[in-house]
Amino acid sequence: TPWTEQLRAFVGAIRALFHRHPHAAPLLLRPSVLPEAALAACDRHLALLRDAGFAEPRAAEILRTLIAYGIGYGVAELACFCQTALQPGETLPPRERLVRLGQLLPPGLSPRLTRVAMAICVECDPEADFACGLDLLLRGLRDAERGPGAPGDPPTPGRGGAGAGGGSARDRQGQPLGTRRGLMAR
């Protein structure tokens, strides 16, 4: 849907800000003033969410979550780049990444944890990983917009099948997560 694509672009722009200005990250994370341009962007995206049918409090909650994802991912990438002496956008062949990882691992690390480090730090694609996380968030929003048990929904573990209801996860207002009531404005 167009509104999810606009949110995708917004969150991607937040992440890209940390790539463009990696040394300014501490300043970006501790603003002394809320920039008018940032507030205007938030206003546009809150309106986008309201137009998609989300009530104001839920729209603000969703937007805060998406902003936190963009900031968090951007900061996490900077932290990893610093540890491996990479600059944003720089790539290394897998062998070189493995050598750098080996320099970071503590002596005597078990083979199992070494494999974990390889899976997490070497065999990764930051662009694909970012897109995967954002896809999961936005898919959750689209599902919340449609409501649970929409035609064609696969069975959800713990719910006993599409539309069966149940589950114990609740939102801040005590409503079951994933239900139309409590997520969307009527």
C-alpha positions in Angstrom: 0.0 0.0 0.0 1.2 3.5 -0.7 1.2 4.6 3.0 3.5 1.7 4.0 5.9 2.6 1.1 6.0 6.2 2.4 6.8 4.9 5.9 9.5 2.6 4.4 11.1 5.6 2.7 10.9 7.7 6.0 12.5 5.0 8.1 15.2 4.4 5.4 16.0 8.1 5.4 16.5 8.1 9.2 18.9 5.1 8.9 20.7 6.8 5.9 21.3 9.9 8.1 23.6 7.9 10.3 25.5 6.6 7.2 25.9 10.1 5.8 27.0 11.6 9.1 28.6 8.8 11.2 30.6 11.2 13.4 27.6 13.3 14.2 25.7 10.3 15.7 26.2 11.5 19.3 24.8 14.9 18.3 21.9 13.3 16.5 21.0 11.2 19.5 21.1 14.1 22.0 19.5 17.1 20.3 19.3 20.2 22.4 16.3 21.3 20.4 13.7 19.5 18.4 14.3 20.6 14.8 11.2 22.1 13.1 11.9 20.0 10.0 11.9 16.8 12.0 8.6 17.8 13.7 7.1 18.6 10.3 8.1 15.2 9.0 6.5 13.5 12.0 3.4 15.6 11.4 3.2 14.4 7.8 3.7 10.8 8.8 1.1 11.0 11.7 -1.4 12.3 9.1 -0.5 9.4 6.8 -1.2 6.9 9.6 -4.4 8.7 10.5 -5.5 8.6 6.9 -4.8 4.9 6.9 -7.3 4.5 9.7 -5.2 4.5 12.8 -6.4 6.6 15.8 -4.1 9.4 16.9 -2.6 7.7 20.0 -1.9 4.5 18.0 -0.5 6.5 15.1 1.9 8.2 17.4 2.9 4.9 19.0 3.5 3.3 15.5 5.5 6.3 14.4 7.7 6.3 17.5 8.3 2.6 17.0 9.3 3.1 13.3 11.6 6.0 14.2 13.2 3.9 17.0 13.8 1.1 14.4 15.5 3.5 12.0 17.7 5.1 14.6 18.5 1.8 16.3 19.5 0.1 13.1 21.6 3.1 12.0 23.4 3.2 15.4 23.9 -0.6 15.5 25.5 -0.5 12.1 27.8 2.3 13.2 28.8 0.3 16.2 29.5 -2.8 14.1 31.5 -0.8 11.6 33.6 0.7 14.3 34.4 -2.7 15.7 35.5 -4.1 12.4 37.2 -0.8 11.2 34.8 -0.6 8.3 33.3 2.6 7.0 29.6 2.7 6.1 29.2 1.4 2.5 32.6 -0.4 2.5 32.5 -4.1 1.9 35.0 -6.8 2.4 35.2 -10.3 1.0 34.0 -13.0 3.4 37.5 -14.2 4.1 38.6 -10.7 5.2 35.5 -10.3 7.4 36.3 -13.7 9.0 39.9 -12.5 9.7 38.6 -9.3 11.3 36.0 -11.2 13.3 38.8 -13.6 14.6 40.6 -10.5 16.0 37.5 -9.5 18.0 36.7 -12.9 19.5 38.0 -13.7 23.0 40.6 -16.5 23.3 39.2 -19.9 23.9 35.7 -19.2 22.6 33.7 -22.4 22.1 33.2 -23.5 18.5 29.4 -23.1 19.0 29.8 -19.4 19.9 32.3 -18.9 17.2 29.7 -20.2 14.7 27.1 -17.8 16.3 29.6 -14.9 15.8 30.1 -15.9 12.2 26.3 -16.1 11.6 25.7 -12.7 13.2 28.7 -10.7 12.1 30.2 -12.3 9.0 27.4 -14.0 7.1 25.2 -10.9 7.0 23.9 -8.4 4.6 23.0 -5.1 6.4 20.8 -3.9 3.6 18.8 -7.1 3.4 18.6 -7.4 7.2 17.3 -3.8 7.5 14.7 -4.5 4.8 13.7 -7.7 6.5 13.1 -6.0 9.9 11.2 -3.2 8.3 9.1 -5.6 6.2 8.1 -7.4 9.4 7.1 -4.2 11.1 5.1 -2.9 8.1 3.5 -6.3 7.5 2.3 -6.2 11.1 0.8 -2.8 10.5 -1.0 -4.0 7.3 -2.3 -7.1 9.2 -3.5 -4.8 12.1 -5.2 -2.6 9.5 -7.1 -5.6 8.1 -7.8 -7.2 11.4 -7.2 -10.8 12.4 -8.6 -13.7 10.5 -8.9 -11.9 7.2 -9.6 -14.2 4.3 -6.4 -15.9 3.2 -4.6 -15.4 6.5 -2.5 -18.4 7.4 -3.1 -20.0 10.9 -1.2 -18.1 13.6 0.6 -20.2 16.2 -1.0 -19.8 19.6 -4.3 -18.7 18.1 -5.6 -22.0 16.9 -6.0 -20.8 13.3 -7.0 -17.8 11.4 -9.7 -15.8 13.1 -10.0 -18.1 16.0 -9.2 -15.3 18.5 -7.5 -16.1 21.8 -3.9 -15.4 22.7 -2.8 -13.5 25.7 -0.7 -10.6 24.4 -2.3 -7.2 25.2 -1.7 -3.6 24.3 -1.4 -0.7 26.8 -5.2 -0.4 26.9 -5.6 -4.0 27.8 -6.9 -5.0 24.3 -5.7 -8.2 22.7 -2.9 -7.5 20.2 -3.8 -7.9 16.6 -7.5 -7.2 17.1 -9.1 -4.4 15.1 -10.6 -2.9 18.3 -7.8 -1.0 20.0 -5.6 -0.7 16.9 -7.8 1.2 14.5 -10.2 4.1 14.7 -13.7 3.1 14.0 
